[in-house]
């Protein structure tokens, strides 16, 4: 089961108790992996007694597993502080996954399902130097549809994808964005005042998705949600886009829920963490 247990430092960490019913090789491997997950949860390290308490294992069993992992450099033991940490080998294994995780490849199946369920075009974009850069699109099958060109850039504040990313930033980061890039207008509906941007970002945080009502292009509406990395930080977004004749304001909540679920699915496939 899942429980929250206080650490001596006063922190609270979410852990999964390890089943002690079996001593099989598979069970030992499962225990070892769960110990790695526990150590990865806190950069400050754990003492053996804390590891045993959080995992539900005896100190002797936990020590045996940790020693084996240390020999393979998956964990590290600091003999001065008696603390256990994640080892360098975890980084090399994780880097191999990072090299192969191609966001477009991971996103496309989810984007196609979202296109099929909504009938509208679905975009994938990545944040870069104050802009959202369009990476790929799954086009709607409708005759009248929005078509995005890979490599096209637009300022973050002027798109739903960009606003979903800005909404996750701190107030100081948003102010830095404003100082660096300003609020250039793309259409008559583009946000042009800092006060309005802050209000909009508050709405995005509450809803979990952003809405572009002809802010980026006249005649188009767009609904977007952020894609997050392993630190729960947004680095990109997906959006649903279509003509104003088909995407009505009454549809925003329903479509926003679908887009948000798709973004969370892509984040999970990427190894990201939820909001």
C-alpha positions as MATLAB code, in Angstrom:
seq = 'XXXXXXXXXXXXXXXXXXXXXXXXXXXXXXXXXXXXXXXXXXXXXXXXXXXXXXXXXXXXXXXXXXXXXXXXXXXXXXXXXXXXXXXXXXXXXXXXXXXXXXXXXXXXXXXXXXXXXXXXXXXXXXXXXXXXXXXXXXXXXXXXXXXXXXXXXXXXXXXXXXXXXXXXXXXXXXXXXXXXXXXXXXXXXXXXXXXXXXXXXXXXXXXXXXXXXXXXXXXXXXXXXXXXXXXXXXXXXXXXXXXXXXXXXXXXXXXXXXXXXXXXXXXXXXXXXXX';
ca = [
       0.000    0.000    0.000;
       0.988    3.674   -0.301;
       1.625    5.767    2.768;
       3.255    9.031    3.789;
       5.946    8.584    6.413;
       7.847   11.397    8.134;
      11.621   11.447    7.864;
      13.821   12.619   10.731;
      14.420   15.893    8.871;
      10.708   16.630    8.953;
      10.158   15.877    5.263;
       7.379   13.632    4.067;
       8.084   11.057    1.415;
       5.664    8.833   -0.467;
       6.800    5.210   -0.446;
       5.484    1.804   -1.383;
       5.858   -1.000    1.127;
       7.777   -3.989   -0.169;
       6.163   -7.410   -0.020;
       8.156   -9.777    2.243;
       6.277  -12.971    1.461;
       8.781  -14.341   -1.054;
      12.566  -14.760   -1.162;
      12.695  -15.611   -4.865;
      15.159  -14.026   -7.265;
      12.352  -12.023   -8.860;
      11.265  -10.741   -5.462;
      14.840   -9.745   -4.597;
      15.085   -7.861   -7.863;
      11.799   -6.093   -7.155;
      13.023   -5.124   -3.699;
      16.274   -3.778   -5.116;
      14.437   -1.681   -7.719;
      12.130   -0.265   -5.074;
      15.104    0.669   -2.915;
      16.527    2.582   -5.887;
      13.214    4.389   -6.302;
      13.292    5.294   -2.615;
      16.829    6.671   -2.817;
      15.985    8.610   -5.969;
      13.161   10.361   -4.131;
      15.524   12.479   -2.014;
      18.932   13.907   -2.900;
      19.890   14.212    0.785;
      20.400   10.472    1.176;
      19.047    7.929    3.654;
      20.455    6.115    6.656;
      20.013    2.375    6.742;
      17.486    2.554    9.572;
      15.377    5.012    7.549;
      15.554    2.826    4.449;
      14.398   -0.179    6.445;
      11.552    1.800    8.010;
      10.329    3.201    4.701;
      10.642   -0.058    2.764;
       9.307   -2.428    5.419;
      12.414   -4.633    5.118;
      14.639   -5.699    7.945;
      17.886   -3.775    8.271;
      19.888   -6.879    7.398;
      17.932   -7.534    4.190;
      18.082   -3.887    3.152;
      21.835   -3.797    3.824;
      22.412   -6.961    1.783;
      20.561   -5.511   -1.216;
      22.264   -2.132   -0.914;
      25.703   -3.716   -0.726;
      25.011   -5.693   -3.902;
      23.823   -2.539   -5.667;
      26.891   -0.668   -4.416;
      29.177   -3.252   -5.974;
      27.560   -2.486   -9.337;
      27.691    1.300   -8.629;
      23.916    1.655   -8.672;
      24.079    3.073   -5.147;
      26.771    4.924   -3.237;
      27.548    4.789    0.489;
      29.150    7.772    2.228;
      31.099    6.292    5.137;
      31.571    9.660    6.824;
      27.850   10.378    7.103;
      26.548    6.784    6.915;
      24.133    7.877    4.176;
      23.131    5.932    1.070;
      22.622    7.686   -2.279;
      21.790    6.795   -5.865;
      24.993    5.800   -7.676;
      26.602    6.864  -10.940;
      25.491    3.716  -12.742;
      21.879    4.871  -12.485;
      22.857    7.997  -14.393;
      24.448    6.047  -17.240;
      21.411    3.777  -17.545;
      19.075    6.761  -17.381;
      21.098    8.570  -20.037;
      20.572    5.634  -22.392;
      16.817    6.088  -21.992;
      17.160    9.853  -22.478;
      18.948    9.287  -25.794;
      16.168    7.116  -27.145;
      13.151    9.022  -25.928;
      12.087   10.959  -28.989;
       9.208   13.164  -28.027;
       7.572   13.203  -31.472;
       7.665    9.416  -31.722;
       6.162    9.089  -28.258;
       3.527   11.727  -28.889;
       2.256   10.747  -32.339;
       0.124    7.729  -31.316;
      -1.562    9.800  -28.606;
      -2.031   12.723  -30.987;
      -3.655   10.471  -33.597;
      -6.128    9.132  -31.056;
      -6.973   12.663  -29.965;
      -7.462   13.708  -33.605;
      -9.736   10.735  -34.230;
     -11.842   11.385  -31.127;
     -12.241   15.133  -31.730;
     -11.947   15.474  -35.491;
      -9.512   18.397  -35.243;
      -5.815   18.879  -36.025;
      -3.377   18.229  -33.165;
      -0.054   20.079  -32.817;
       3.103   19.319  -30.851;
       5.382   22.198  -29.899;
       8.535   22.765  -27.826;
       9.565   25.896  -25.927;
      12.670   27.686  -27.200;
      13.975   31.178  -26.331;
      10.624   32.777  -25.613;
       8.866   31.016  -28.489;
       6.891   27.877  -29.062;
       8.340   25.935  -32.012;
       5.929   23.670  -33.904;
       7.464   20.199  -34.189;
       4.799   18.107  -35.875;
       1.081   17.925  -36.564;
      -1.576   15.272  -37.042;
      -3.979   16.867  -39.505;
      -7.735   16.804  -39.249;
      -9.567   14.861  -41.947;
     -12.039   17.705  -42.389;
     -11.915   19.673  -45.657;
     -11.557   22.922  -43.726;
      -8.744   22.417  -41.223;
      -5.767   24.101  -39.589;
      -2.395   23.193  -41.075;
       0.814   23.848  -39.158;
       4.292   23.902  -40.675;
       7.101   22.244  -38.665;
       9.635   24.837  -37.573;
       7.097   27.669  -37.364;
       7.698   29.864  -34.311;
       5.330   32.038  -32.319;
       5.775   33.937  -29.023;
       4.702   32.000  -25.959;
       2.094   34.539  -24.863;
       0.383   34.446  -28.280;
      -0.451   30.746  -28.391;
      -2.327   28.300  -26.202;
       0.701   25.996  -26.138;
       2.923   28.839  -24.987;
       0.463   30.014  -22.364;
       0.242   26.504  -20.899;
       4.023   26.619  -20.442;
       4.081   30.165  -19.062;
       1.390   29.203  -16.543;
       3.812   26.777  -14.897;
       6.484   29.444  -14.442;
       6.976   31.488  -11.292;
       5.915   35.123  -11.257;
       9.574   36.167  -11.438;
      10.132   33.996  -14.516;
       7.064   35.480  -16.208;
       8.367   38.991  -15.461;
      11.720   38.047  -16.989;
       9.896   36.773  -20.067;
       8.006   40.066  -20.338;
      11.205   42.106  -19.992;
      13.056   39.999  -22.547;
      10.386   39.494  -25.198;
       7.526   41.906  -24.551;
       3.996   41.261  -25.799;
       4.005   41.666  -29.590;
       0.553   41.465  -31.160;
      -0.199   38.792  -33.736;
      -3.901   39.583  -34.099;
      -6.306   42.044  -32.524;
      -7.049   39.382  -29.878;
      -3.426   38.785  -28.809;
      -2.745   39.593  -25.151;
      -1.011   42.975  -25.120;
      -1.078   43.960  -21.427;
       0.968   42.381  -18.641;
      -1.994   42.519  -16.256;
      -4.146   40.588  -18.722;
      -1.408   37.994  -19.208;
      -1.189   37.392  -15.447;
      -4.979   37.011  -15.277;
      -4.937   34.556  -18.178;
      -2.154   32.467  -16.673;
      -4.123   32.243  -13.426;
      -7.083   30.901  -15.395;
      -4.841   28.379  -17.137;
      -3.486   27.133  -13.795;
      -6.994   26.629  -12.447;
      -8.304   24.888  -15.578;
      -5.207   22.839  -16.419;
      -5.377   23.903  -20.072;
      -5.017   27.098  -22.119;
      -7.356   28.567  -24.730;
      -6.326   30.647  -27.744;
      -9.392   32.372  -29.163;
      -8.009   33.869  -32.396;
      -4.961   35.226  -30.548;
      -2.469   33.631  -32.943;
      -4.463   33.453  -36.170;
      -7.808   34.926  -37.165;
     -10.491   32.277  -37.619;
      -8.790   29.638  -35.462;
      -9.300   28.495  -31.903;
      -6.818   26.370  -30.023;
      -6.801   24.443  -26.735;
      -3.485   23.269  -25.255;
      -1.909   21.550  -22.267;
       1.724   21.269  -21.213;
       3.990   18.224  -21.454;
       6.262   17.833  -18.431;
       9.661   16.301  -17.762;
      10.923   14.184  -14.856;
      11.032   17.297  -12.657;
       7.381   18.127  -13.443;
       8.598   21.144  -15.448;
       6.903   21.893  -18.801;
       9.127   21.874  -21.877;
       6.490   21.522  -24.577;
       2.786   21.179  -25.193;
       0.155   19.698  -27.444;
      -2.798   21.596  -28.808;
      -6.060   20.963  -30.567;
      -6.746   23.541  -33.270;
      -9.657   24.155  -35.616;
     -11.865   26.801  -37.177;
     -14.082   28.955  -34.990;
     -17.104   27.617  -36.858;
     -16.529   24.148  -35.350;
     -14.836   24.854  -32.012;
     -17.407   26.740  -29.956;
     -16.896   28.235  -26.515;
     -19.353   25.664  -25.169;
     -16.865   22.953  -26.225;
     -13.863   24.398  -24.390;
     -14.256   22.428  -21.156;
     -14.896   19.064  -22.846;
     -12.069   19.477  -25.332;
      -9.765   20.877  -22.647;
     -10.241   17.752  -20.550;
      -9.355   15.552  -23.538;
      -6.261   17.601  -24.420;
      -5.073   17.628  -20.807;
      -5.438   13.831  -20.563;
      -3.458   13.393  -23.788;
      -0.681   15.697  -22.558;
      -0.470   13.758  -19.291;
      -0.235   10.490  -21.246;
       2.641   11.838  -23.341;
       4.370   13.137  -20.207;
       4.121    9.679  -18.623;
       5.521    7.995  -21.753;
       8.396   10.486  -21.725;
       9.182    9.678  -18.099;
       7.731   12.943  -16.849;
       5.895   13.664  -13.635;
       2.395   15.131  -13.330;
       1.563   18.612  -12.113;
];
